[in-house]
């Protein structure tokens, strides 16, 4: 994508850590606001349902509407940014998200709430991919790891601190403030975006690929919807399977069209880059399984071990501490060992940290549990950042927009798949528990569920071993 605002882009590159880190921090803050909004609402659903006069289960449609809107619109984000300019699109996305948040807090009906969640989804679908694209386009290669680490932490932190924060706000204020808090944050972000966000756009305007948008939108709609159906406790396996099969057929149609179209919505040429292809394939599975941990751990502590929500939340904060503690060491470690060696070694630690969760018990020493979860947080953070940095390390600048769109789409699917894999592994663990006669062991279904997740993580790790030894060396600048 050629820039129509070369002076802005060159200024960003020359300013090094100043301008680039400012843009990265702005984008990361917007990411955090968007990711946190998606996780904090879960604990507020019962109170919101009472206010609307419906059951909490009925209000789940608000979460589903948001996720499905995100899924359908993300594939078009690259084209929109190229067509109208990154600064304009990012600022408008922030404005839409902020206004929708305000009206989410003011609405008095389920219908109004769902409509505002759809509007929030429209803003989020443009905000996250376009923000990441700007950072990728304006960050020099030697600073890419640091920038990606900055963009990664919201996705790691929000699922962990979101539920307890939502509970705190709902208990000591009201659920409305979950949405009202986004308003001042969004307004500040809009002002900063207009001042420091580069106005990147394409000099050559591509026509909008209607067929590609329809095919990719249908793919994401069916796959995300099918995965969410599988993650529910009461589920029709036939309906879920039919929806996923429809999504896979739509995926085949999408790929076939995008390969043949003269001006495709998403250029698949970036998949010819070996490092990008492998991180999209094995990295997708790793992101999905690692994402299942924040979903499974609180359930195991509360349902399996009988802990209170506060006790479970306190323990899971050790994962959050590990995520933060790894950040300063990420860049030095990647430069010391290189991507391939570090991702394989750290991947093994990821597998083991998930596997050893199977040996936790209600009477396990609290310090032992905290150390295990802390190590899990360390490895989780490193793997997310390493994979995300390597994905774009060798992608040519001309293909960056489409690569970013593919990566954003993959992230959205991996997030949904993580919860689904967690739920399915727990159910499989329950079946194995009954079959093996271990029903008298407290939390055994969850223990076996973690074993299953660890094995799936190992499968994703195998693909990483196929990386070339020098993969991403232009970014890692391995010292020796």
C-alpha positions in Angstrom: 0.0 0.0 0.0 1.6 3.2 -1.1 1.2 6.1 1.3 -0.5 9.4 0.2 0.9 11.0 3.3 4.6 10.3 2.9 5.7 13.2 5.1 3.7 11.8 8.0 5.1 8.3 7.5 8.7 9.5 7.1 8.3 11.7 10.3 7.1 8.6 12.1 10.1 6.6 11.0 12.6 9.3 11.7 11.3 10.0 15.2 12.0 6.5 16.2 10.8 5.5 19.6 9.1 8.9 20.1 6.4 9.1 17.5 6.2 5.3 16.9 5.8 4.5 20.6 3.2 7.2 20.9 1.1 5.7 18.1 1.6 2.2 19.5 0.5 3.3 23.0 -2.6 5.0 21.6 -3.6 2.0 19.5 -2.9 -0.4 22.5 -5.1 1.8 24.7 -7.9 1.7 22.2 -7.4 -2.1 22.0 -7.6 -2.4 25.7 -10.8 -0.4 25.9 -12.3 -2.6 23.2 -11.1 -5.9 24.6 -12.0 -5.0 28.2 -15.5 -4.0 27.1 -16.0 -7.5 25.6 -15.0 -9.3 28.8 -16.1 -7.0 31.6 -19.8 -7.3 30.6 -20.0 -11.1 31.4 -20.2 -10.6 35.2 -22.8 -7.7 34.8 -25.3 -9.8 32.8 -27.5 -10.9 35.8 -27.9 -7.2 36.9 -28.5 -6.0 33.4 -31.1 -8.8 32.8 -33.0 -7.7 36.0 -33.1 -4.1 34.7 -34.4 -5.2 31.3 -36.9 -7.7 32.8 -35.4 -10.7 31.0 -33.3 -13.7 32.0 -29.5 -13.5 31.9 -29.4 -16.2 29.2 -31.7 -14.1 27.0 -29.3 -11.2 27.3 -26.4 -13.3 25.9 -27.6 -12.1 22.5 -25.9 -8.8 23.3 -22.5 -10.5 23.5 -23.3 -12.6 20.5 -24.4 -9.6 18.4 -21.1 -7.8 19.2 -18.9 -10.8 18.3 -20.7 -11.6 15.1 -20.6 -8.0 13.9 -16.8 -7.9 14.6 -16.4 -11.2 12.7 -18.3 -10.2 9.6 -16.7 -6.7 9.2 -13.0 -7.4 10.0 -12.2 -8.8 6.5 -13.2 -5.4 5.0 -11.0 -3.4 7.4 -7.9 -3.3 5.1 -9.8 -2.1 2.1 -11.6 0.6 4.2 -8.3 1.9 5.6 -6.7 2.0 2.1 -9.7 3.8 0.6 -10.4 6.5 3.3 -7.1 6.8 5.2 -6.1 5.2 8.4 -6.4 8.4 10.6 -9.9 9.0 9.4 -11.1 5.4 9.8 -9.5 4.9 13.2 -10.9 8.2 14.5 -14.3 7.4 13.2 -14.2 3.9 14.6 -13.3 5.4 18.0 -16.2 7.8 17.7 -18.7 5.1 16.8 -17.5 2.9 19.6 -17.7 5.8 22.1 -21.2 6.9 21.1 -22.4 3.3 21.1 -21.0 2.8 24.6 -22.9 5.9 25.8 -26.2 4.6 24.5 -25.5 1.1 25.8 -25.5 2.6 29.3 -28.6 4.7 28.6 -30.8 2.1 26.8 -33.8 0.7 28.7 -34.7 -2.2 26.4 -33.1 -5.4 25.2 -33.7 -4.4 21.6 -32.0 -1.1 22.0 -29.1 -2.7 23.9 -28.5 -5.2 21.1 -28.7 -2.5 18.4 -26.1 -0.5 20.3 -23.9 -3.6 20.7 -24.0 -4.1 16.9 -22.9 -0.4 16.5 -20.1 -1.0 19.0 -19.1 -4.0 16.9 -18.9 -1.9 13.8 -16.5 0.5 15.6 -14.4 -2.4 17.0 -14.2 -4.1 13.7 -12.5 -1.1 12.2 -10.6 0.1 15.2 -8.4 -3.0 16.0 -7.2 -4.0 12.5 -6.7 -0.5 11.3 -4.8 0.5 14.4 -2.5 -2.5 14.1 -1.9 -1.7 10.4 -0.8 1.8 11.2 1.7 0.5 13.8 3.0 -2.1 11.4 3.4 0.4 8.6 5.1 3.1 10.6 7.4 1.0 12.9 11.0 0.3 11.8 11.9 -3.3 11.7 14.3 -3.0 14.6 11.4 -1.8 16.8 8.7 -4.1 15.6 9.0 -6.6 18.5 8.6 -3.8 21.1 5.6 -2.4 19.2 3.9 -5.8 18.8 4.5 -6.5 22.5 2.7 -3.2 23.3 -0.3 -4.2 21.1 -0.4 -7.8 22.5 -0.9 -7.0 26.2 -4.5 -5.9 26.0 -5.6 -9.2 24.5 -3.7 -11.0 27.3 -4.7 -8.8 30.2 -8.4 -8.0 29.4 -9.8 -11.6 29.7 -8.2 -11.9 33.2 -9.0 -8.6 34.8 -12.3 -8.0 33.0 -14.6 -10.3 35.0 -13.4 -9.1 38.5 -13.5 -5.5 37.3 -17.0 -6.0 36.0 -18.1 -7.5 39.3 -16.5 -4.6 41.2 -18.3 -1.9 39.1 -21.6 -3.7 39.2 -21.4 -4.2 43.0 -20.2 -0.8 44.0 -21.7 1.4 41.3 -24.0 0.0 38.6 -23.7 -1.9 35.4 -24.3 1.4 33.4 -20.8 2.6 34.4 -19.2 -0.3 32.5 -20.2 1.6 29.4 -20.0 5.2 30.6 -16.4 4.8 31.5 -15.6 4.3 27.8 -16.9 7.8 27.0 -14.1 10.0 28.5 -11.5 7.4 27.4 -12.8 7.4 23.9 -13.0 11.2 23.6 -9.3 11.5 24.7 -8.3 8.8 22.3 -10.1 10.6 19.4 -8.3 13.8 20.1 -4.9 12.0 20.2 -5.7 10.0 17.1 -6.4 13.2 15.1 -3.1 14.7 16.3 -0.6 11.8 16.0 -2.1 9.1 13.8 -0.5 9.1 10.3 -3.0 9.5 7.5 -2.0 6.4 5.5 -4.0 5.5 2.4 -3.5 3.9 -1.0 -2.7 6.1 -4.0 -4.5 3.6 -6.3 -8.1 3.1 -5.2 -9.3 -0.5 -5.6 -12.9 -1.3 -6.3 -14.8 -2.9 -3.5 -15.0 -6.7 -3.8 -18.6 -7.3 -3.1 -18.4 -11.1 -3.8 -15.3 -11.4 -1.6 -16.9 -9.4 1.2 -20.1 -11.6 1.1 -18.0 -14.8 1.0 -15.7 -13.9 3.8 -18.5 -12.4 5.9 -20.5 -15.5 5.6 -17.5 -17.6 6.5 -16.8 -15.7 9.7 -20.5 -15.5 10.6 -21.0 -19.2 10.3 -17.7 -20.3 12.0 -18.0 -17.9 14.9 -21.7 -18.7 15.4 -21.0 -22.4 15.2 -18.1 -22.3 17.6 -20.2 -20.2 20.1 -23.0 -22.7 19.8 -20.6 -25.5 20.7 -19.4 -23.6 23.8 -22.9 -23.4 25.3 -24.0 -25.8 27.9 -27.3 -26.6 26.2 -26.4 -27.2 22.6 -27.8 -28.9 19.6 -24.8 -30.7 18.1 -26.5 -31.2 14.8 -27.3 -27.4 14.5 -23.7 -26.5 15.6 -22.2 -29.0 13.2 -24.3 -27.8 10.3 -23.4 -24.2 10.9 -19.7 -25.0 11.0 -19.9 -27.1 7.9 -21.7 -24.1 6.2 -18.8 -21.9 7.4 -16.2 -24.3 5.9 -18.0 -24.4 2.6 -18.1 -20.6 2.6 -14.4 -20.6 3.4 -13.7 -22.8 0.3 -15.8 -20.3 -1.7 -13.9 -17.4 -0.3 -10.4 -18.9 -1.0 -11.5 -19.8 -4.5 -12.8 -16.3 -5.3 -9.9 -14.5 -3.7 -7.4 -16.5 -5.7 -9.1 -15.7 -9.0 -10.4 -12.1 -8.5 -8.6 -9.3 -10.3 -9.0 -7.0 -7.2 -9.7 -9.3 -4.3 -10.8 -7.9 -0.9 -7.9 -9.7 0.7 -4.7 -10.6 -1.3 -3.6 -14.1 -0.3 -0.1 -13.5 -1.7 1.3 -13.0 1.9 0.6 -16.7 2.6 3.5 -17.5 0.3 5.8 -16.1 2.9 6.9 -19.2 4.9 7.1 -17.5 8.3 3.7 -15.8 7.9 2.1 -19.0 6.7 3.4 -21.1 9.6 2.4 -18.5 12.2 -1.1 -18.4 10.7 -1.4 -22.2 10.8 0.4 -23.5 13.9 0.2 -20.1 15.6 -3.5 -20.1 15.2 -3.9 -23.3 17.1 -1.4 -22.1 19.8 -3.4 -18.8 20.2 -6.6 -20.7 20.5 -5.4 -23.2 23.2 -3.6 -20.6 25.2 -6.7 -18.4 25.1 -8.7 -21.3 26.7 -6.8 -21.0 30.0 -8.5 -17.8 31.3 -11.8 -19.5 30.6 -11.0 -22.9 32.2 -9.0 -21.8 35.3 -11.8 -19.9 37.1 -14.3 -22.7 36.3 -12.0 -25.3 37.7 -11.3 -23.3 40.9 -15.0 -22.5 41.5 -17.0 -25.4 40.1 -14.4 -28.1 40.4 -12.7 -27.1 43.7 -15.6 -25.2 45.4 -13.7 -21.9 45.8 -15.5 -18.5 45.9 -15.4 -16.2 43.0 -13.0 -13.9 44.9 -10.6 -16.7 45.7 -10.6 -18.0 42.1 -10.1 -14.5 40.7 -7.2 -13.8 43.1 -5.4 -16.9 42.0 -5.9 -16.2 38.3 -4.3 -12.8 38.8 -1.0 -14.7 39.0 -1.4 -15.3 35.2 -1.8 -11.5 34.7 1.3 -10.9 36.8 3.3 -13.3 34.6 2.0 -11.5 31.5 3.3 -8.2 32.8 6.6 -9.6 34.1 7.5 -11.0 30.7 7.1 -7.8 28.8 10.6 -6.2 29.6 12.3 -9.5 28.8 10.6 -10.2 25.5 12.8 -8.2 23.1 16.1 -9.2 24.7 15.2 -12.9 24.7 14.1 -12.9 21.1 17.3 -11.1 20.1 19.4 -13.5 22.1 17.9 -16.8 20.9 16.0 -15.9 17.7 12.4 -16.6 16.9 12.6 -20.4 16.1 14.6 -21.5 19.1 12.6 -19.3 21.5 9.2 -20.2 20.2 9.9 -23.9 20.4 11.5 -23.7 23.9 8.9 -21.4 25.3 6.2 -23.4 23.5 7.3 -26.5 25.5 6.9 -24.5 28.7 3.4 -23.5 27.5 2.5 -27.1 27.0 3.9 -28.2 30.4 2.2 -25.3 32.3 -1.2 -26.3 30.9 -0.4 -30.0 31.5 0.6 -29.5 35.2 -2.7 -27.7 35.8 -4.1 -31.2 35.8 -2.2 -31.9 39.0 -3.7 -29.0 41.0 -6.1 -30.0 43.8 -8.3 -28.2 46.3 -5.6 -28.8 49.0 -2.6 -27.9 46.8 -0.3 -25.3 48.5 -1.4 -21.9 47.4 2.2 -20.8 46.7 2.6 -23.8 44.3 -0.6 -22.9 42.5 0.5 -19.2 42.2 4.0 -20.2 40.9 2.5 -22.5 38.2 0.0 -19.9 37.1 2.7 -17.2 37.1 5.0 -19.4 34.8 2.0 -20.0 32.6 1.5 -16.3 32.3 5.2 -15.8 31.4 5.1 -18.3 28.7 1.7 -17.3 27.4 2.9 -13.7 27.0 6.1 -14.6 25.2 4.3 -17.0 22.8 1.7 -14.4 21.9 4.2 -11.7 21.3 6.7 -13.9 19.5 4.2 -15.3 17.1 2.6 -11.9 16.4 6.0 -10.3 15.7 7.3 -13.1 13.5 4.0 -13.1 11.5 4.8 -9.7 10.0 8.6 -9.8 10.1 9.2 -10.9 6.5 6.0 -9.7 4.9 6.7 -7.1 2.1 5.3 -3.6 2.7 3.0 -3.9 -0.3 1.3 -7.0 1.2 1.1 -5.7 4.8 -2.5 -4.5 4.6 -3.9 -7.9 3.4 -1.6 -9.8 5.8 -2.9 -7.7 8.7 -6.5 -8.4 7.7 -5.8 -12.1 7.5 -4.1 -12.0 10.9 -6.9 -10.0 12.5 -9.5 -12.4 11.1 -7.4 -15.3 12.5 -7.3 -13.7 15.9 -11.0 -13.3 16.0 -11.5 -17.0 15.1 -8.9 -18.1 17.6 -10.5 -16.3 20.4 -13.8 -18.0 19.7 -12.1 -21.3 19.2 -10.3 -21.0 22.5 -13.5 -20.8 24.6 -15.0 -23.6 22.5 -12.0 -25.8 23.0 -12.0 -25.1 26.7 -15.7 -26.0 27.0 -15.4 -29.1 24.8 -12.3 -30.3 26.7 -14.1 -30.0 30.0 -17.1 -32.0 28.6 -14.7 -34.6 27.2 -13.0 -34.7 30.6 -16.4 -35.4 32.3 -17.0 -38.3 29.9 -13.6 -39.7 30.6 -14.0 -39.3 34.3 -17.2 -41.4 34.3 -15.7 -44.0 31.9 -12.5 -44.4 34.0 -14.4 -44.4 37.3 -12.7 -41.3 38.7 -16.0 -39.4 39.6 -15.0 -39.4 43.3 -11.9 -37.2 42.6 -12.8 -33.6 43.0 -12.5 -31.5 39.8 -11.3 -34.5 37.7 -13.2 -33.4 34.6 -11.3 -30.1 34.6 -8.0 -31.9 35.2 -8.5 -34.1 32.2 -9.7 -31.1 30.2 -6.3 -29.5 30.8 -4.5 -32.6 29.6 -6.5 -32.5 26.4 -5.7 -28.8 25.9 -2.0 -29.4 26.5 -2.0 -32.2 23.8 -3.7 -29.9 21.3 -1.1 -27.2 22.1 1.6 -29.6 21.4 0.1 -30.2 17.9 0.3 -26.5 17.2 3.8 -26.3 18.5 4.9 -29.0 16.0 4.2 -26.7 13.1 6.5 -24.0 14.7 9.4 -26.5 14.5 9.2 -26.3 10.7 10.4 -22.7 10.8 13.7 -22.0 9.2 16.5 -21.3 11.7 16.9 -17.7 10.4 13.2 -16.9 10.3 12.6 -13.3 11.3 16.3 -12.5 11.7 15.7 -9.1 10.0 13.5 -8.2 13.0 15.1 -10.2 15.9 18.7 -9.2 14.9 19.9 -12.2 16.9 23.1 -11.3 18.7 24.8 -14.7 18.1 
